[in-house]
Amino acid sequence: MSSLAVRGGTVIDETGARRADVLVVDGLVAEVAPAVSAEGARELDATGCWVCPGLVDLHVHLRQPGAEHAETVATGSRAAALGGFTAVVAMANTLPPLDTVAAVRQVRAWGREAGLCDVHPAAAITVGRAGERLVDFAALHAAGVRLFTDDGDEVADAAVMRAAFEATAPLDGAVLGQHSECATLVAGGHLHEGDVSDALGLRGRPAEAEEVTVARDLALARLTGGRLHVLHASAARTVDLVRRARAEGVAVTMEVTPQHLTLTQQACAGGDPTFKVNPPLRDAADLAALRAGLADGTVDAIATDHAPHPPAAKARPFADAPPGMLGLETALAVVLTDLVAPGVVDLPTALRALSWRPARIAGLRAAGHGRPVAPGEPANLCVVDPGEAWVVDGAALASRSRNTPFAGRRLEGRARHTVQGGEAVVVGGEAQR
Ligand SMILES: [Zn+2]
């Protein structure tokens, strides 16, 4: 294998920050020092950059198998690597859904073949995501799955969810990810139930639908000793519920997307389905509560919910267009521009939510993600240029789809290099395969 010398940057990880070069040999960090000597190593210029553990995304839709016209594991992996991610958790709502060991192994193999990012598939909670029969948790756990989710829909039946908690509680590191929207309360809804849904004359999805499911699942996690991960939280009351439950000892974690931290229902006022997403963009008070939760650590992770849809699908009227937004290539820059630069959160808090906390939630520290940049550690690194200014252009994204809500935004900060498993997979903002 090759060696790499990452020179001139500031290393930032959960142990703190220090000015240092990083030498990578045979997939591992070999030396972290003010000036490493590295004959024959490939040099990566990190002048003015932060050298961080690779970013970890708990929530991406890679659409393969079944919707390869929207994204594939390879195109999604490229988007991830360009965004600074070295590991992603692929959701199970593919066609067919990932509910067997064979299906999970297939997605993992596609990820290895692409060779740009570690792709860790989630598995469904119920067979076919139908909400009735539980998957074989023990077999999937033995095959390496840690996050189980029917994402796209909630597990609506409380007794099924209780049984899922009971089955996963004894499995080391297993966690249930819930798409927390009460299915009957959001049926037929297209956006946040509020001023904008009224103005557009469209049925809404009330914030209370999230509150109902989160409260129910927290009660079931407490009852069973199971672990709950609240996917893409969108409402202020969710932050309160999680904060309180955690103080009572319930095993719960939560994630928020960059879009829910930066956009509100007002983005939908013009009827542009680019801004249609489930759960929906909510109001300013929700956004403020999510930001406060991120700052105080109640929100564990920033996850993209990267959800590619082809242009034709997003060109339909708001009521007919599918929900979802791209996120992998913009997440870091949106967080730096809209949250870190204005002082909503500091840089270590942002990186904690983008790397080491999500790595813990998904059990990916054992796979070498979200760990300190130190000798002997697997070399999964993201080199961030905080000064690079760029304008988001949907057509220039590596994703096979174009549905970014940030098109035209001027952002500051970008991944310059990404090192995955000791290999430079992105150099100078260019994917190497
Ligand atoms: Zn979801």
Boltz pocket constraint, residues with backbone or C-beta under 6 A from the ligand:
constraints:
  - pocket:
      binder: B
      contacts: [[A, 151], [A, 152], [A, 153], [A, 179], [A, 231], [A, 232], [A, 278], [A, 279]]
      max_distance: 6.0
